[in-house]
């Protein structure tokens, strides 16, 4: 069999997940509370079918079985996150030895099965006590994060060489401070800008700390959900709308993380509308000197925008949406279950942009995937026939392959996610995994896509 799409030697095949979404054991093992535990206690009605983060997919107790399954389907890499509230309950001070044992066991189990762990430090899960101090609005919380990062590097850096500071840092900004889909449910763009800015300062401080540790082959980066902003037309008004959407949702993190500075046009817009964050002396040097070594790219869907149809309400709160409207392109291809457009070429456009404008930084697809509701509909002979997921992955991989052929520095592909996991407000509504999880029994069962990815990974192509 000749492979039409062959990937470079050593290509990273794997999947990604996060602590709060799979570990469970929310009140076990000495773990402190995070904002999700708290919000669920307060307003469980806001979570799909009232399902909270207490037990999720129970990775805490089943990690050995799960790592075996990863190995069986050809994973050579796996991205996980550390729960800050588990490692350092309350976010500051004493390290929880039960958590150290757990993460050591997981890392060692992965390595014993020839799976390289990629470790991310923060995935939307602020310790509750630190959120009560103001979360990322607070400079003191930034310093606490830098200390937490040092603890993690010291504990696990002898075996983990690839580290990430944040996953999708724009999401807590949008969810928590603009559009009310994450705790603390604030709608205030100036505070949103402060949260975004402090997140980048926290990132730079962690990078700076990382470089003082002598981690063999050590690389540190950040994981950004890059969503190309496509204009409705080449009309100057539509082009401007797409450029500003790109500034707010992509370049607000991509530029400081990779280039070490913010785009001037974004600064000008925020200044003009009185939304600039508070900064400190030395911050710009800190950002400039501590750029990412590696970039994880999460890509699910494109953003299509057009010039505003109506002027924004002058009495309403400032929003990025003052500068553009979302545009539904006629005839677009859809994932009907999630309401998201499927546009595989977006993955190529992102990579070309990184090559042309961001020094061709070493990168990989750190998340890509397809959420589908009620997957039991596709059950045949005990196996979910998720051909739609196989098609989705294959068509994205073709475009990623094209980008690599054209010289893009893309090193791997991770699906979101290994097994169905709990997804914030959506809980278990949409399933993304190679393995299905029975919420009651926690039993894992491979889907058709699990057998497919095993072959792709073993052949290093298809």
C-alpha positions in Angstrom: 0.0 0.0 0.0 1.5 3.3 -1.0 0.8 6.2 1.3 -0.5 9.3 -0.4 0.2 11.5 2.7 3.4 10.6 4.5 4.4 12.7 7.6 7.9 13.6 8.7 9.8 11.1 10.8 9.1 11.5 14.5 5.8 13.2 13.9 3.8 13.6 17.1 0.5 11.5 17.1 -1.6 11.8 20.1 -4.4 13.7 21.9 -5.0 16.4 24.4 -7.0 16.9 27.5 -7.1 18.8 30.8 -7.1 18.1 34.5 -10.6 19.4 35.4 -12.2 17.7 32.4 -10.9 14.1 33.0 -9.4 13.6 36.5 -12.6 13.7 38.6 -11.7 13.1 42.2 -12.7 16.7 42.7 -12.8 16.4 46.5 -10.2 13.6 46.9 -6.5 13.4 47.3 -6.2 16.7 49.1 -7.3 18.8 46.1 -8.4 22.4 46.8 -11.4 23.9 45.1 -11.2 25.6 41.8 -13.6 28.0 40.2 -15.5 25.1 38.4 -16.1 23.3 41.7 -17.4 26.5 43.2 -19.6 27.6 40.3 -21.2 24.2 40.0 -22.1 24.3 43.7 -23.6 27.7 43.2 -25.4 27.3 39.9 -25.6 23.7 38.8 -28.5 24.6 36.5 -26.0 26.3 34.1 -24.3 23.0 33.3 -25.8 20.6 30.8 -28.1 18.1 32.5 -26.7 19.4 35.8 -23.5 17.4 35.5 -20.6 18.8 37.4 -16.8 18.2 37.6 -16.9 15.9 40.7 -16.1 12.6 38.9 -15.9 13.4 35.1 -14.1 10.5 33.4 -12.3 9.4 36.5 -8.7 9.5 35.1 -7.5 10.0 38.6 -8.3 6.3 39.4 -8.0 4.9 35.9 -4.9 6.5 34.4 -3.1 3.1 34.1 -5.8 1.6 31.9 -6.1 4.9 29.9 -2.3 5.0 29.2 -2.5 1.4 28.0 -5.3 2.4 25.6 -3.3 5.3 24.3 -0.4 3.0 23.6 -2.8 0.6 21.8 -4.0 3.2 19.4 -0.5 4.4 18.5 0.0 7.5 20.7 3.6 8.7 20.9 2.7 11.9 22.7 -0.1 13.1 25.1 -0.9 16.5 26.4 -2.3 16.8 29.9 -2.5 19.6 32.4 -1.7 19.9 36.0 -4.5 21.1 38.3 -3.0 24.0 40.2 -5.7 23.5 42.9 -4.6 19.9 43.3 -0.9 20.5 43.4 -1.0 23.6 45.7 -4.5 23.7 47.3 -5.5 27.4 47.6 -2.9 28.3 45.0 -0.1 29.3 47.4 2.1 27.6 49.9 2.4 23.9 50.8 2.6 21.4 48.0 0.1 18.5 48.2 2.2 15.3 48.3 -0.8 13.1 47.2 -0.9 15.2 44.0 2.8 14.9 43.5 2.5 11.1 43.7 -0.4 11.1 41.3 1.3 13.3 38.6 4.6 11.3 39.1 2.7 8.1 38.5 0.9 9.4 35.4 4.2 10.8 33.9 6.1 7.6 34.7 3.3 5.4 33.2 3.3 7.5 30.0 7.1 7.2 29.7 7.1 3.5 30.4 4.7 3.1 27.4 6.9 5.3 25.1 4.4 8.2 25.2 6.0 11.6 25.7 4.1 13.8 28.2 3.4 17.4 27.2 2.5 19.3 30.3 0.3 22.4 30.4 0.1 24.4 33.6 -3.2 26.2 33.3 -6.4 25.2 31.6 -9.2 27.5 32.8 -9.0 26.2 36.4 -8.1 29.0 38.8 -7.9 28.0 42.4 -11.0 29.5 44.1 -9.1 31.4 46.8 -7.0 33.2 44.1 -10.1 34.0 42.1 -11.6 35.6 45.3 -8.5 37.8 45.3 -9.3 39.0 41.8 -8.0 36.1 39.7 -6.0 37.3 36.7 -7.0 40.9 37.5 -4.5 40.7 40.4 -0.8 41.1 39.9 -0.3 39.1 43.2 -2.0 36.2 41.5 0.4 36.5 38.6 3.3 36.1 41.1 1.6 33.1 42.7 1.3 31.5 39.3 5.1 32.1 38.6 5.8 30.3 41.9 3.5 27.4 41.0 5.3 27.1 37.7 8.6 26.8 39.5 7.3 24.1 41.7 6.1 22.1 38.7 9.3 22.5 36.8 11.3 21.4 39.9 9.1 18.4 40.6 8.6 17.0 37.0 11.2 18.7 34.8 13.6 15.7 35.1 11.2 13.7 32.9 9.1 16.3 31.1 10.8 18.4 28.5 7.8 20.0 26.8 5.9 22.6 28.8 3.1 25.0 28.1 2.0 27.9 30.3 -1.6 28.3 29.2 -4.2 26.7 27.1 -6.4 29.1 25.1 -5.9 32.1 27.4 -8.4 34.1 25.4 -11.2 31.8 26.6 -11.2 32.8 30.3 -11.1 36.4 29.0 -14.1 35.9 26.7 -16.0 33.6 29.0 -15.3 35.2 32.4 -15.1 38.9 31.5 -17.0 39.5 28.2 -19.7 37.0 27.3 -20.7 35.3 30.6 -20.0 31.6 29.9 -17.3 31.1 32.6 -17.1 32.1 36.2 -16.8 34.9 37.5 -19.4 35.9 34.9 -18.4 39.6 34.6 -19.1 41.7 31.6 -16.5 44.5 31.5 -14.1 44.9 28.7 -11.6 46.9 30.7 -11.3 44.2 33.2 -11.1 41.7 30.4 -8.1 43.6 29.0 -6.5 43.5 32.4 -7.0 39.7 32.7 -5.6 39.2 29.1 -2.6 41.3 29.9 -1.8 39.8 33.2 -2.1 36.3 31.7 0.6 37.2 29.2 2.8 38.7 32.0 2.3 35.4 33.9 3.3 33.5 30.8 6.5 35.5 30.4 7.4 35.1 34.1 7.0 31.3 33.8 9.1 31.3 30.7 11.8 33.3 32.5 11.7 30.9 35.5 11.8 27.9 33.1 15.1 29.1 31.6 16.8 29.0 35.1 16.0 25.2 35.3 18.4 23.0 33.4 15.8 20.9 31.7 17.3 18.5 29.1 15.9 19.4 25.6 13.5 21.7 27.5 11.1 23.8 25.5 8.3 26.0 26.8 5.5 27.5 24.9 1.8 28.4 24.9 -1.3 26.9 23.4 -3.5 29.3 21.4 -6.8 28.7 19.7 -6.0 30.5 16.5 -9.1 31.1 14.4 -8.5 32.7 11.0 -10.8 35.7 10.5 -12.1 35.6 6.9 -13.7 38.7 5.5 -17.1 38.4 3.7 -15.6 40.2 0.7 -12.6 42.2 -0.4 -14.5 45.5 0.3 -12.3 47.7 2.5 -14.9 47.8 5.2 -15.1 44.0 5.4 -11.3 43.7 5.3 -11.0 46.2 8.2 -13.6 44.2 10.2 -11.6 41.0 9.7 -8.4 42.7 10.7 -9.8 44.0 13.9 -11.4 40.6 14.8 -8.0 39.1 14.2 -6.4 41.7 16.5 -8.8 41.0 19.4 -9.0 37.2 19.2 -5.7 36.0 17.7 -3.0 38.6 17.8 -3.7 39.8 21.4 -1.9 36.6 22.5 0.0 35.5 19.4 2.1 38.6 19.0 3.3 39.0 22.6 3.9 35.3 22.9 5.9 34.8 19.7 7.1 38.3 18.8 7.4 39.7 22.3 5.2 42.8 21.8 1.6 43.8 21.3 0.3 45.0 17.9 0.2 48.8 17.8 -3.2 48.9 16.2 -4.7 47.0 19.1 -3.1 49.3 21.6 -4.5 52.3 19.7 -8.1 50.9 19.7 -8.0 50.2 23.4 -6.5 53.6 24.2 -9.1 55.4 22.1 -11.9 53.7 23.9 -10.4 54.0 27.4 -9.9 50.2 27.8 -6.1 49.9 28.2 -4.9 47.7 31.1 -2.6 48.9 33.9 1.0 48.0 33.3 4.2 48.1 35.3 7.7 49.3 34.5 9.8 46.5 33.0 6.8 44.6 31.6 7.7 45.3 28.0 11.2 44.0 28.4 9.9 40.9 30.3 7.6 40.1 27.3 10.3 40.9 24.7 12.9 38.6 26.4 10.7 35.7 27.2 9.0 34.6 24.0 7.8 31.0 23.4 10.0 28.2 22.0 7.1 26.3 20.7 3.5 27.0 19.9 0.5 24.7 20.2 -2.3 25.6 17.8 -6.0 24.7 18.6 -8.2 24.8 15.5 -11.9 23.9 15.3 -13.6 26.4 13.0 -13.0 29.6 11.1 -14.3 33.0 12.1 -16.1 34.8 9.2 -16.8 38.5 9.7 -18.2 41.5 7.9 -18.5 45.2 8.5 -21.2 46.2 11.0 -24.8 46.4 9.8 -25.7 48.8 12.6 -23.8 51.2 14.8 -23.1 49.9 18.3 -25.4 51.1 21.1 -23.5 54.2 22.5 -24.8 53.4 25.9 -23.9 49.7 25.9 -20.7 48.3 27.3 -17.6 48.4 25.0 -17.2 45.1 23.2 -14.9 43.7 20.5 -18.1 43.3 18.5 -18.3 47.0 18.1 -16.0 46.6 15.1 -17.5 43.6 13.2 -20.5 41.4 12.8 -20.2 37.6 12.4 -21.0 36.4 8.9 -22.7 33.2 7.9 -21.3 32.2 4.5 -23.9 30.7 2.3 -23.3 27.1 1.4 -20.7 26.6 4.2 -20.0 23.0 5.4 -21.4 22.4 8.9 -21.0 20.1 11.8 -24.8 20.1 12.4 -24.4 18.7 16.0 -22.3 21.6 17.3 -23.4 24.4 15.0 -19.8 25.0 13.9 -18.6 25.4 10.3 -16.1 22.8 9.1 -13.4 24.5 7.0 -10.3 22.2 6.8 -8.2 24.7 4.9 -8.1 27.0 7.9 -5.4 24.7 9.4 -3.2 25.4 6.4 -3.9 29.2 6.4 -2.8 29.3 10.1 0.4 27.5 9.4 1.3 29.7 6.4 0.7 32.8 8.6 3.0 31.4 11.3 5.7 30.7 8.6 5.4 34.1 7.0 4.8 36.4 9.9 6.0 34.6 13.1 9.5 33.3 12.2 8.1 29.8 11.3 8.1 29.0 15.0 8.1 25.3 15.9 4.4 24.4 16.2 1.9 21.5 16.2 -1.8 21.1 16.1 -2.5 20.8 19.8 -6.3 20.4 19.4 -8.7 19.7 16.5 -11.8 17.7 16.8 -15.5 17.2 16.2 -18.1 17.2 19.0 -21.2 15.2 18.3 -24.3 14.8 20.5 -26.1 11.5 21.1 -23.4 9.4 19.5 -25.2 6.2 20.5 -27.2 6.8 17.3 -24.2 5.4 15.4 -23.8 2.3 17.5 -23.4 -0.9 15.5 -22.3 -4.2 17.0 -21.1 -2.4 20.2 -19.0 0.2 18.4 -19.7 3.8 17.5 -19.3 4.1 13.7 -17.9 7.7 13.8 -17.0 7.9 10.1 -17.8 11.7 10.4 -14.9 12.0 12.8 -12.5 10.0 10.6 -13.4 12.2 7.6 -13.0 15.4 9.8 -9.5 14.3 10.9 -8.4 13.0 7.5 -9.3 16.2 5.7 -7.6 18.4 8.2 -4.5 16.3 8.1 -4.4 16.7 4.3 -4.1 20.4 4.7 -1.6 20.1 7.5 0.5 17.9 5.2 0.3 20.5 2.4 1.6 23.1 4.9 4.5 20.9 5.9 5.3 20.3 2.2 5.5 24.1 1.8 8.0 24.4 4.6 5.9 25.0 7.7 7.5 23.9 10.9 4.6 21.7 12.1 5.6 18.8 14.2 2.5 16.9 15.2 -1.3 16.5 15.5 -3.3 16.0 18.7 -7.0 15.3 18.6 -9.3 16.7 21.2 -9.6 14.3 22.8 -8.5 10.8 23.8 -11.8 9.8 25.5 -15.1 11.6 25.9 -14.6 14.2 28.6 -16.6 16.7 30.6 -16.7 19.9 28.8 -17.3 22.9 31.1 -20.9 24.2 30.8 -21.6 21.6 28.1 -20.6 18.7 30.5 -21.0 15.5 28.4 -23.4 17.0 25.8 -20.9 16.7 22.8 -18.6 13.8 22.6 -15.1 14.2 21.1 -13.1 11.1 22.1 -11.5 8.2 20.2 -13.0 6.2 23.1 -16.5 6.6 24.4 -17.1 6.8 28.1 -20.2 5.5 29.9 -20.9 8.3 32.4 -22.4 5.9 34.9 -19.9 2.9 34.8 -16.9 5.0 33.4 -16.3 2.1 31.0 -14.1 3.0 28.0 -15.0 1.6 24.5 -13.1 2.3 21.3 -14.9 4.0 18.5 -14.2 3.3 14.8 -11.9 6.3 14.8 -9.6 4.7 17.4 -8.8 1.8 15.0 -8.3 4.3 12.2 -5.9 6.6 14.0 -3.9 3.5 15.2 -3.2 2.6 11.5 -2.4 6.3 10.6 0.0 6.6 13.5 1.7 3.2 12.8 2.1 4.1 9.1 3.0 7.7 9.9 0.5 8.7 7.2 -2.4 7.4 5.1 
